[in-house]
Structures are given as C-alpha cells and as structure tokens.
Amino acid sequence: MDLNFTEQQQDFQKEVRGFLDEHLDAEVSEKVKNGISITKSESEEWHNKLNNKGWLAGPWPKEFGGQNWGVVEKFIFEEECGASGAPRIVPFGVGMLAPVLMKFGSEKQRKHWLPRMLTGEDWWCQGYSEPGSGSDLASLSTKAEEIDGSYIINGTKTWTTLAQHADMMFILVRTNSDCKPQEGISFMLLDMKSPGVSVKPIITLDGGHEVNMVYLENVKVPKENLIYEENKGWTVAKYLLGHERTSIAAVSRSKKALSKVREIAKLNINGDSNLTDDSRFMDKVTKCDVRLQALEYAELKSISDDVKGIPPGPEASMLKIRGSEIQQEITELVLEASGYYANPYQPNIMDIGNNEPLIGPEWSSAAAPKYFNTRKTTIYGGSNEIQKNILAKMVLEL
C-alpha cells in the first residue's frame, strides 16, 4: 500500500488549504472546533461557497457537476476540512442520495434532482427508521399503496435528522406484505410540503432539536418518484448504507477533536496543575490516539483498494464500529477534563454558543451536551451490534 501523495495530489492539498484559509469564516470554524452547533444559514453559506468553487460534490462525475475526484482527493479534502474546523457537508443529498440516483435513478430523475442538490434548492432528510424498526430495518411498516397512478403513504418515521429544515425525504416504504420482508420494500422520494406530512421535534438529552418524528397520513407521491423498481428498495438501501457507514468513521474530525483534548490537557482550569501531569488521563489519551491511528490506516487501506478497483466489503462495518466508538471516547475525555464545569445545565448551549453568558471555558460548556449527543453514534447507520453480526457472517462465516 503506497501512502505517499503524488506531486499533483500535494498541489491539490495546498489548494484546499489556501481555499480554507481564505473562505472559511473564523467564527464558524471556532464553533465547530468547540462542538457548538452552527445555524442553518451558516451551513447554507458554506454549502454555497463550496458549490461556487465546484467542491461541494467533488467525487461526483463531471457530467453531473462534480470534479470526478478519486478517493485520494476526497480523503485529502476531508482531512483538511476536519483539521481546519470546516462545517460538515450535510450528507443526505450530496453524499447519500446522489450516488443512489447515479446508479439506480432514471436519466430524468438524475437531471431533475442532482442540480437542485448543488444549488441548495432542496434540503434532504432520510426516512428509514420507524418506532420499532431501527436496526431491524426490514421490519418497517410504513405502507405505500398504488392508487390512480400515484402512491398513497401512511406511517411514521422517527429519529429523522434535520426534517424540520428538509424540503424532500428519501424514504423506504412497504409495497408488498406477502413476501419476505426485504423483498417488499420500495425506495421513493417524498415532498415534505405535501398535505399529510407532520414534523414533530424530538428534544435530545443535550437540549437540542436535531431529530424528529415524521407522521405521514395519506401522503401522495407521484409514481415517477419511485427509484429503481417497486419492491427492489432493499437493494437501493444497502447501497446507500455502505456510503453512510464509511463516512461515519469521520477520521479527520476525530483527529482534530483529539488534538483539542491535548490542548485542553495543557490548561489549568480545575486545580494547581494541568492534566498533562495526570498519568492516568494522559494514558487514556494515548490509547485513544493509537486506536485512531489504526482506524486511519484501515481507512487508507480501504482507499488503496478502491483505487485498485476493489469494491468495499466488510471494512465499511469495521470503519463504522471503530469510528463511532472513538468519537464517543473523545467526548468522554473532554467531559473528564472539564471537571466541575461540565456539571451546570446550560439549556440549548449547543445552539446558543456565545450569545449567552457561559459557565467556565467555552469548550467546557459543550462537554456534557456533546457527550450525551454522541451516545447515538454507535446506533445510527446500523447499530454496532448489527455491524458485528455482518462481520461474523462475511469474515468469520458464522
């Protein structure tokens, strides 16, 4: 495995760094570094800057408005964005649905929906999980019935991230109940402004509003919004989840977060000495660093295989498991470093940022909310227990 960048790739790395230095807002970057949520308008502004540069969808083929980046260029871009504290690109449209449309969508569907993702005309959300159907996604019960050339959808979706902002949802629905569960599911695109769609907030332990319940009552979806074939949605869903699970690893952002922990350890906020003198704490940091380096090499191995034309396999599950665990581990370290400053309950601090007085350093004000919010990483995208079952079957042949 060759881990050295070519001269052309090194030039691209310099170009990315220059772009971030010039265009990344310092206040937004500081929010990201301290775990403070950015606003929708701040996310849209960054979205537009990247799109104007042509980098919003760098890995897309040029025919669809991308740069046809290889996996190495994608890795460099994400590495530099993570290191600089750039906002994460909202993944549901550009990173998740787009590859599905390119592989399974009709030409008409690609021409209509892909450009709207780039301009930001459509914000997307994901309609997979339901009450009682999360990791066991095949048990979903939201039903779509074909009537007069359209589908009428009834059911409930839950944990729907950013549904309060979304214009569109890509959704899994049951179109056939008289077969194996996986064989009766279809993949569709649903307009969130349709009559019968209700979005109710779920306020999480950190006090934030990120996820939602979405109720669907006789919602009409045009038949042209069916992706691929009726009852073949499981094939589409598995393809999409492969992209999601690999991205969940978030190596570059974990590296930046762990470097922040090392900076925090040098501060004197809870006593007469800083945490660099606490061998037990620094031992935890070092062990986390070793695991993170191993994860990075696993990601690089996956990239190397991709360059050689080897399709992703069980490594997507491996990256998801370890990546999500490390994200949780880092929030635990920040929480421990915060000491008593993590105790006060500061409502909505993840959204407020500097707009209200803080108790303690800014980074510590988000320590507890970030810790609680990150408990979800080992669950979404297919729980880690499910990923271990996949590995047992694919690698150990159990």
QUINORPE-V704405 format. One record per residue. RES is the residue in one letter. OMEGA is omega in degrees with one decimal (NA if undefined). BURIAL is # if it has 16 or more other C-alpha atoms within 10 Angstrom, else .. Layout:
RES_OMEGA_BURIAL ; RES_OMEGA_BURIAL
//
This chain:
M_-179.4_. ; D_-176.8_. ; L_-178.6_. ; N_176.4_. ; F_173.4_. ; T_178.2_. ; E_178.7_. ; Q_179.0_. ; Q_176.0_. ; Q_176.8_. ; D_178.5_. ; F_178.4_. ; Q_177.8_# ; K_179.8_. ; E_178.7_. ; V_179.1_# ; R_178.7_# ; G_178.5_. ; F_-179.9_. ; L_178.3_# ; D_-175.1_. ; E_-168.0_. ; H_-178.5_. ; L_-179.6_# ; D_-174.7_# ; A_-179.8_. ; E_178.5_. ; V_179.2_# ; S_-179.7_# ; E_175.9_# ; K_-178.1_# ; V_-179.0_# ; K_-178.2_# ; N_177.0_# ; G_179.0_# ; I_-178.9_# ; S_173.9_# ; I_-178.3_# ; T_177.2_. ; K_-178.5_. ; S_177.4_. ; E_177.0_. ; S_179.9_# ; E_179.2_# ; E_178.7_. ; W_175.5_# ; H_-177.7_# ; N_178.4_# ; K_179.7_. ; L_-179.6_# ; N_178.7_# ; N_177.9_. ; K_-176.5_. ; G_-174.3_. ; W_179.3_# ; L_-178.6_# ; A_-177.0_# ; G_-178.4_# ; P_-179.8_# ; W_170.7_# ; P_-178.3_. ; K_-179.4_. ; E_179.6_. ; F_178.1_# ; G_179.0_# ; G_-179.8_# ; Q_-178.9_# ; N_177.3_# ; W_167.9_# ; G_-177.5_. ; V_179.7_# ; V_178.2_# ; E_177.6_# ; K_178.6_# ; F_-179.4_# ; I_-178.9_# ; F_-178.4_# ; E_178.9_# ; E_-178.2_# ; E_178.0_# ; C_178.8_# ; G_-178.3_# ; A_-176.0_# ; S_-177.5_# ; G_176.9_# ; A_177.2_# ; P_176.4_# ; R_174.2_. ; I_178.1_# ; V_-163.7_# ; P_-165.2_# ; F_178.4_# ; G_-173.1_# ; V_-172.4_# ; G_-173.4_# ; M_-178.2_# ; L_-176.5_# ; A_178.0_# ; P_177.4_# ; V_-179.8_# ; L_-179.5_# ; M_-177.5_# ; K_-171.6_. ; F_-175.3_# ; G_174.7_# ; S_178.4_. ; E_179.2_. ; K_179.6_. ; Q_179.6_# ; R_-178.1_# ; K_-178.4_. ; H_-168.4_. ; W_-175.1_# ; L_178.5_# ; P_-179.3_. ; R_174.1_. ; M_-177.4_# ; L_-178.3_# ; T_-176.6_. ; G_-179.8_# ; E_177.6_. ; D_165.9_# ; W_-176.1_# ; W_168.8_# ; C_-172.7_# ; Q_180.0_# ; G_179.4_# ; Y_-172.1_# ; S_175.7_# ; E_172.6_# ; P_-178.4_. ; G_179.0_. ; S_178.8_. ; G_177.0_# ; S_174.8_# ; D_-171.3_. ; L_-178.0_# ; A_-179.2_# ; S_-176.6_# ; L_-174.5_# ; S_176.3_# ; T_-168.6_# ; K_173.9_# ; A_-178.3_# ; E_-179.6_# ; E_179.0_. ; I_176.0_. ; D_174.1_. ; G_176.3_. ; S_174.7_# ; Y_174.7_# ; I_-172.7_# ; I_175.1_# ; N_178.9_# ; G_-177.6_# ; T_172.4_# ; K_-177.7_# ; T_-176.1_# ; W_-175.0_# ; T_-173.9_# ; T_176.3_# ; L_177.1_# ; A_179.9_# ; Q_178.8_# ; H_-166.6_. ; A_171.3_# ; D_-175.1_# ; M_175.5_# ; M_166.1_# ; F_-164.4_# ; I_171.9_# ; L_-178.5_# ; V_177.6_# ; R_179.1_# ; T_177.4_# ; N_-179.7_# ; S_-176.0_. ; D_-179.5_. ; C_173.5_. ; K_-176.0_. ; P_-176.9_# ; Q_-174.4_# ; E_-177.9_# ; G_-176.0_# ; I_177.5_# ; S_-176.7_# ; F_-175.4_# ; M_176.2_# ; L_-172.3_# ; L_177.6_# ; D_-176.5_# ; M_177.7_# ; K_-179.1_. ; S_172.9_. ; P_178.7_. ; G_177.5_. ; V_177.3_# ; S_179.6_# ; V_-179.9_# ; K_-176.0_. ; P_166.8_# ; I_-179.7_# ; I_-174.2_. ; T_-174.8_. ; L_179.3_. ; D_-179.7_# ; G_-176.1_# ; G_176.8_# ; H_-180.0_# ; E_-176.6_# ; V_-171.1_# ; N_163.4_# ; M_177.6_# ; V_-179.1_# ; Y_-176.6_# ; L_-177.3_# ; E_-179.3_. ; N_-179.8_# ; V_-176.6_# ; K_177.7_# ; V_178.8_# ; P_-179.2_# ; K_179.2_# ; E_177.6_. ; N_172.2_# ; L_179.1_# ; I_-178.3_# ; Y_-177.0_# ; E_175.0_. ; E_-179.9_# ; N_176.8_# ; K_-176.4_# ; G_179.4_# ; W_176.7_# ; T_179.2_# ; V_-176.8_# ; A_179.4_# ; K_178.6_. ; Y_-179.5_# ; L_-177.6_# ; L_175.9_# ; G_177.2_# ; H_-177.9_# ; E_-174.5_# ; R_177.9_# ; T_-178.2_# ; S_-178.9_# ; I_179.8_# ; A_172.8_# ; A_-175.6_# ; V_-175.0_# ; S_-178.8_# ; R_175.3_# ; S_176.9_# ; K_178.6_# ; K_-179.4_# ; A_179.6_# ; L_175.5_# ; S_175.3_. ; K_177.3_# ; V_179.1_# ; R_176.7_# ; E_-179.9_. ; I_-177.5_# ; A_-178.6_# ; K_-177.5_. ; L_177.8_. ; N_-177.0_. ; I_-174.0_# ; N_-178.0_. ; G_-175.9_. ; D_-179.6_. ; S_-179.9_. ; N_-172.3_. ; L_176.0_# ; T_177.1_# ; D_-179.9_. ; D_-174.2_. ; S_-179.5_. ; R_179.3_. ; F_-178.0_. ; M_175.5_# ; D_176.7_. ; K_179.0_. ; V_-178.8_# ; T_179.1_. ; K_176.8_. ; C_179.2_# ; D_179.3_# ; V_179.1_. ; R_180.0_. ; L_177.2_# ; Q_177.5_. ; A_177.4_. ; L_179.4_# ; E_178.9_# ; Y_175.2_. ; A_177.3_. ; E_178.5_# ; L_176.5_# ; K_177.8_# ; S_177.7_# ; I_179.0_# ; S_178.2_# ; D_-179.5_. ; D_178.2_. ; V_-179.4_. ; K_179.4_. ; G_178.6_. ; I_-176.2_. ; P_179.2_. ; P_179.3_. ; G_-176.8_. ; P_180.0_# ; E_176.4_# ; A_177.7_# ; S_179.9_# ; M_179.8_# ; L_-179.7_# ; K_-177.7_# ; I_-174.9_# ; R_-179.7_# ; G_-179.0_# ; S_177.9_# ; E_-179.9_# ; I_177.0_# ; Q_178.0_# ; Q_-178.3_# ; E_-179.5_# ; I_177.9_# ; T_176.6_# ; E_178.7_# ; L_178.9_# ; V_178.7_# ; L_179.0_# ; E_-179.8_# ; A_-177.7_# ; S_-179.9_# ; G_-176.0_. ; Y_178.0_. ; Y_178.0_# ; A_-175.2_# ; N_-174.4_. ; P_176.3_. ; Y_-179.8_. ; Q_-171.3_# ; P_174.1_. ; N_-176.3_# ; I_179.4_# ; M_-180.0_# ; D_-173.7_# ; I_-177.9_# ; G_-176.9_# ; N_-173.6_. ; N_177.2_. ; E_179.6_. ; P_-179.1_. ; L_173.8_# ; I_-177.7_. ; G_179.7_. ; P_-176.9_. ; E_-177.9_# ; W_-178.4_# ; S_-178.9_# ; S_179.8_# ; A_-173.4_# ; A_-178.5_# ; A_177.1_# ; P_-179.6_# ; K_178.0_# ; Y_-178.7_# ; F_-177.2_# ; N_-176.0_# ; T_174.9_# ; R_-175.2_# ; K_-170.0_. ; T_179.1_# ; T_-179.5_# ; I_-173.9_# ; Y_-176.9_# ; G_-173.9_# ; G_-173.8_# ; S_-178.3_# ; N_176.1_# ; E_177.1_. ; I_179.4_# ; Q_178.2_# ; K_175.1_. ; N_178.4_. ; I_179.2_# ; L_179.1_# ; A_-178.7_. ; K_-172.8_. ; M_-175.6_. ; V_-176.2_. ; L_179.3_. ; E_178.1_. ; L_NA_.
//
